[in-house]
Amino acid sequence: MLPQRIIEQLIAIVGESRLLLEADDLKRFGVDRTTLWQAAPCGVVLPGTVEEVQSIVRLANQCNLAIVPSGGRTGLSGGAVAKDGELVVALDRMNQVIEFNPMDRSVTVGAGMTTGQLQQFAEEQGLFYPVDFASSGSSQVGGNIATNAGGIKVIKYGMTRNWVVGLKVVNGAGDVFELNKGLAKNNTGYDLRHLFIGSEGTLGLICEATIQLARAPLESSVMVLGIENFTEIVDVLACFSHDLDLSAFEFFSQLALEKVVAHRGHAVPFQTETAFYALLEFEHSSPEIVDKAMALFEHCLDKGWVMDGVISQSLSQAKNLWKLREDISETLWQWQPYKNDISVRISRMADFLGEVDQLVMEQYPDFEIIWYGHIGDGNLHLNILKPELLSVDQFHNKCVNVSTDIGQLLAKYEGSVSAEHGVGLLKKDYLHYSRSAVEIDMMRSIKRAFDPNHIMNPGKLFD
C-alpha cells in the first residue's frame, strides 16, 4: 500500500483520476500474458507527458520505490509483471502522433500508441510500418521497442530495432535523453538508442519514438504447403528463398491447425492432412513471379518435400490463409501453455529441429505439443499445453526441467533462449545458455550506469 504522502505527491504530478489504487485496476495493470505470477503492485500511475514521467521517476528515487513500465501488457515472459509492491507506470495516455515528416518518411509517436494505430497512420500516408504480429491491436510501440519485437515479416523487414531512428527516454535516475534524433547517419560514438531497444524497461522508460516508415508493399500472394517431415521445412525454405524475395515464411503443426479450425471456425487449406504446414508470402510485380512460385512448388513436390499446397487467388483468400497462422497464439491461451521462444541460425536449423523434436517427444509423451513459428528467421515457438488435471504450479514444475534441457541444446547450437519475447521473469534462469558470464556482468554494469538506485523493473532480465 502506498503511503499517503506518496499518494499526494503522485496526484500532484498527474491528477487524482490518473492514480489508480482499486483492486481491479491493480490486477489489470499488474500482469502481462503470463499466468505464473499474481499481480501485486502498490498503485498504477498514468502520466501524459515526458515531464510527468520524469517527475514520477525522480519521486520513485527519493522514496526508494520500484517501477514497472507497462505498455499493452501483451508480453509473454513476465517482463511487465508487478508482483512485489512496485508502482506500475502505464503509458496508455501518451499515444499521439507528435510529428510526421514525409520527406524523411518518419513519424514520431508517443510510446503508448498501439502497433495497429501506427500501421493505420502509415497506411493513411501511403506508407507502411512492417513490424506486425497477432497482438498489434493492443501491443504498444514502447513495449515493442523495449522487447525488440519481431513478428511475421522479420525475414524481409527485420526486427523493431531496424525501424527505430530516434528515442526520447527517461532513465532510472530521472534524466531525459534524446537519442539519435531521427538521423540516418550519426557516427558519434556509442549509440545509446540501441541499449534501450530490447532493455525490457530495466534502464528507463521509453516515452517517444521516431519510427522510419517503408514504401507501401505491392500486392502479395500467400501459399500454404503441406509438409510431412519436420526437417524438410528447411529444404522448402531454402528452395523458395533462393529464387523469390519472401516477405514471410511461417510454419505450424497439424495439431495447431486442428485447434485453430475447431475454435475459430476457419477452413482447412486443403484436404490432404500433413504433420506440418509452411505459410509463405511474396510480393508479385508480374505474372512471371507467380509462375516461378508454382514452378518451385512443383519442384518441391517432385523432391517429396511437399505433399500438397494452395496459393491465394484473391486478397480475401490471402487474409484467410494468414488467419490459420496468426490465430494460433490467441487460440492456445485457454490451455495456459508453457512457451519456449527459441532460435538458431538458419544454417543449423535442420539438425537442431531433429534434436529438439526428439527431446520433446521423450520428455512429454503424454502432453499436447504445439509447434509454430517464424522459421524463415530461425525462430521456433514450442507450446506445451497444460493438462486439465494438473495445477499451474505442477505443470510449470514439469516444464522447467525440459527448459533446462532445451537451454543446454541451444548452447550447443549457439542459439537463443528468447528469440523475440524477451527474458523478463520467465527466462532469466536460462540467460546463461545464450550469454556468457562476462556479457551478463557487463549488462549489470550498464544497468547501474542508467539506473543507479535499481528502481527500474527490478528482478527482470537478471537479479
N, C-alpha and C positions, 0 to 999 in steps of 0.2 A: 504494500500500500504506500502510495506517495505521501510524504509529509505535507502538511498544509502549506508550509512556506514555499515548497517547490511547486505545488499546485498553483498558488497565487502568482508565482513568477512565470510559469508557463502560460497561464491565462493572460498575463500582461504582454506576453510575446505574440500569441496567436489569437486570442479571444476565447471566451468561455465555451462557445459552441464547437471549437476545434480541439478541445482537450476531451478525450473520451475515456470514461472511467467505469462505464457499466459492464457487467459481466459478459453480455452478448458481444459487445464491441471488442473486449479483450480477447475473447475466444476467436472471433472472426479475423482479427488483425495479427494474432499471435502465432499463427502457424502457416506453413505452405502446404503443398500437396502431399507431403509425407504424413504418415499416420502413426509414427512411433513415439511422438512426444506430445505432451499436453501443453496447451498454451497457458502461460502464467506471467504475462507482462504486468508491470505496475501501472501502465497507462499507455494511451495512444495519442500522439500529437500530430496534427495535420498542418504543417507550415504552407504558406502560399508564396513565399519569396525566398531568394537566396539569403537575404539579410535575416529573415526569421530562422532559417536553418542554422546560420552562423550563431545566432543568439542562443538557440537550443543547445548546440554543441558546447559552447562556452559555459553555459549553465551546468551541463552534464559534467564537465571537467571540474567545476567548482564543488559540485555535490557528490563527486565520485559515483556517478550514475551511468550504468552501461546503456548503450544504444543499439537497437537492432533496426537497420534500414528495412523498409517494406515497400515493395513495388506491387505487382499484380498478384503476388503470392502463389505463382504457378510453379515454383521451383520444386525439384524432385530430390534434393539432397539435405533438406533441413537448414538451408542457409538463411532463411527468413523466420526461423522458429525463435520465439522469445519464451523460454521455459524457466528462467531463473530471476524473474523480477525486473527484467530490463524495460526501458522505455522504448516503445515502438515509434519510429519516425516514418510516417506514411506520406508519400509524395503525390498522392492522388490529385491534389488541387493544382499542382504545378504541371499542367497538361496543355499549355498553349503553344501555338506556333509563334515564336519570338521574332524570327526574321527568315525571309526566303530570298535567295539570290539566284535568279535564273541564269545569269552569266556564269557563275561558279557552279551552278547546278547543285546547290547545297541548301539545307534548311536547318535552322537552329530551333530546337524544341525543348520544352520542359521535360524533365525526367519522368514525370507521371503520365505522359501521353502513351496510349496503348500502341502496340505494334500495328494493329489494324487501322487505327486513326492515321498513323504515319504513312502506311501503304495507301490509304484513300487520298490523303493530301497529295502524295506524289503522283497518283493517277490523275488527279484533277489538274495537275500542271503538265500532263503529258509525259510524265517521267515514271520511275519505277524504284521502289525500295525492295530489294530482293531477299532480305532475311525473312523467312517465313516458317511457321510451324503451327501445329494444331491449336495452340493457346493464343494465337495472335489477337483474338478479340479481348483478352483480359491481361495478357502479359504487358509489362510496361518497358519503355525504352531504357530507363535507368537500370532496371533489373536485367534486361538483356545484355547491357554493357557490363554490368558487374559480374555476370557469369559468362561473358563472351559467347552468347547463344549461337547455335548453329542452325539446324533445321534441315529442310528438304532440298535446298538448292546450293549446298556448300560446294558440290563438285564443280559448279560453274562460277559461283559468285563469292565463295569463301565465307568465313565466319563474320560475326558482328564487327570484330576488330577491323576488318577491311574497309568498313564504311564510316568509321568514326574519325572525323578530321579535326575535331576540337571538343574540349570538355570544360565546363565550369564546375568545380568541386569545392567542397568544404572538408578539409582534412580533420583528423581526430583531435587536433589542437585548436580547431575553430578558425583556421586561416583559410581564405578564399584563394584558389588558384585558377587562372585561365590558361589552359593547356593547349598549345599549338595554334589556336585562333583560326582554324579553318584552312591553314596553309597546305598546299600540295607538297611543297619542299620547305624544309626547315631543319637544316643540318647544324644545330647549335647545341650540341652536347646531348645529355640524356633526355629521352623523350618520356617525360613523366606520365603523359597521357596513357601510354601502354601499361604502366604499372597499375593504373586504376581499372583498366579493362581486364576483367577476369579476377579482380581482387575480392569479390564477394562481400563488399561492404566492410572489409577489415581495415581499410586505410582511411576511409571517409565516406561522405555522401555525394554521389553524383547528382547535381542539380539541373544542369542544362547540357545538351549535347548538340554539336553541329555535325550533321549527317550528310555524307555525299550521296547523291541520287544517281541512278543509272538511266540510260535511254530505255524507253518502253520496249519490251521484248516483242519479237514477231510472233505470229500465231504458232502454237506448238501442237505437236502430236504426242499422244501418250500410248505406249504399248504395255501390256501385261503379258508376261511369258510364264508358262508352267515349267518348273524345273524339278527333277526328281532327287538329285543328289546335292547335298549342301555345298560341297567344294566346287561343283560345276558352275555355281553362281559367278565365281570369279572368272571362269573361262568365258562366260557370256559377257560379263563386263568388259574384259579385255578385247573381245571381238567387236563389240559395238563402239566402245570409246576410241578404238583405233581409227575408225572411218567417219564417225559422227561427233559433232560437238554437243555432248549431252549436257542438259541443264539439271538432270536428276537421275539417279539410279538407286532405287529403293528395293527392299525385299521384305517379305513376310512369310510366315509358315502357314500351312493348311489349317492348323488349329486357330491361328489368328484370324484367318478368313472366316472360319466357321463362327467364331464369336461375333465378328462384325456383322455378318449376314443375319445371324439369329437375332441380334439385339438392335440392329439399326435398320433392318429391312432392305438392305442393298441386294442387288442381283449378283450372282457369281459371274466372273468374266467370261467363262466358257465351261462346257460340261465336263471336260477332262479334269480329273482330280489329281493333283501332284503334291509332293511333300512341301514344296516351296514355290514362291512366285517372285518374279522380278518385275518392278514397275520402272520404266524408263521414259524420259521426256526429252524431246529435242525440238528446236525451232526449225520450221521449214520455210525457206525462202523461195523454193521452186519444187515442182513435182519430182524432180530428179532426186531430191533429198529423201522423199518418201520411198521412191523406188530403191534407193540404196538401203534404207532401213529394211525393206521387205527382202532384199537380197541377203542381207546379214541374217535375218530371221531364218530364211531357207538354209543358209549355211549351218546355223546352229541346230536346226532340225536334222540335217544330214549327219552332223557330228554326234547326235544323240544327246546333246546338252539340254535341248528344249523339247518338251512333249507336245505343247500346244501354245497358242497365243492369240491376241486380239490387238488391233490398232484402232484408235479412235477415229470416227468419221465425222465428228462434229464437236463443237465446243462443249455442249452439254454432256456428250458421252465421255469426253476427256475429264470433265469435272467428276462424273460418276465413278470413273475408274480410280481417280485420285482418292475419292472417299474411302475406298477399300483399304487404303494405307493410312490416310490421315485420321480416320476414326478409331484406329486400334487403341491408342492410349486412353482416350475417354471411355471406350467400351470396357476396358480392363479394370477400371477403378473399383467396380463393385466387388472384385475379388481381392482387394488390398494387396496388390502384387509387390513382391520384393524385386527391386530393379537393379540390374547391373548395366551400366552405361560405359562401354569399353571400346578401345580402338587399338589397331595395329596398322603398320604400313601396308598399303595395298599389295606390295610385292611379297609379303609374308602372310597374307590373309588366308590363302588356301590351306597351308599347313596348320595355321592357328585354328581355323574353323574345325578341322578334323579333330584336333586335340581337345578343344573346349567342348565340342559336342559330345565326345566320348566321356569326358569328365562329368558333364551334367547328367548324362544318362546313367552313369554309375552311382552318382550321389543322390539323384532324385528319381528313382524308378517309379515311385507312386504319385509324384506331383505332376500337375499340368504345367508344361513349359511352353512359353510363347516367345518365339523369335521374331524380331523385325528390326529394321534399322536402315541407316544410310550407307549401304555397302559401297557406294561409289566413292566415299571418302574414308573408308575403313572403320566405320562406326557401327557397332552392334548393340542392340538393346535386348538383353536377356531378362525376361519377366517370369518369375516363379509365382504361381497363383496360390493364395492361401486356401488350404482345405477348410471346409466349414467347421470341422470338429476341433481344429486347433485354435487356441487363443493367439492373439497378435504376438505376445511375448514368446510363446512356444514356437510359433512359426519363424519369428525373427532369429531365435537361437539356432534353429536348424539351418537357416540360410547363411548365417555368419561364417560357419566353418567352410562352406563352399566358396564364399567370397575370398577367404584366405587362400584357398587352392587356386582360384582364378587369378588372384593377385600374383602368386608365385609364377603362374604360367605367363602372365603379362610381363613380368620381369624378365623371363627367359626370352620373350619375343620383343622386348624393348617397347612395350605398348603403354597405354594409359588406363588407369583405373577410373578415370572420368573424362570421357571424350567431349561432352558438351553440357552436362548437368551441373558441373561444379563439384566441390568437395563437401562444403558445409559441415554438418554433424555426421552425416551418413558415411562418408568416405575417408574421414581424416585418419582413421586407424590403418588405412591401406595406402596412404600417401607415399610411404617409403618404398612401395613397389615401383613407383614411377619417378620419384625424385630422390636424389642422393641426400645423405645427411648434411653435406656441405650446402647443397641448394636450400634445404629446409632451414638451416641456420641463417643463411643469407636472407631468406624471406622473413624470418623473425626480426632480423636487423632492420629491414625495410619497414616493417610494421612499427617498430619502435620509433623510427625517424618521423613517420607520419602521424602516429598515434601514441605519443609518449606515455599517456596515462592508461592505455589499454582499455579504452571505453568503447571502441568501435567493434561491434559484433564479436565480442569475446567468445572463445571456445569454438569458433568456426575455422575451418581450414587446418588449423593446428592449435594446440594448447599453449 
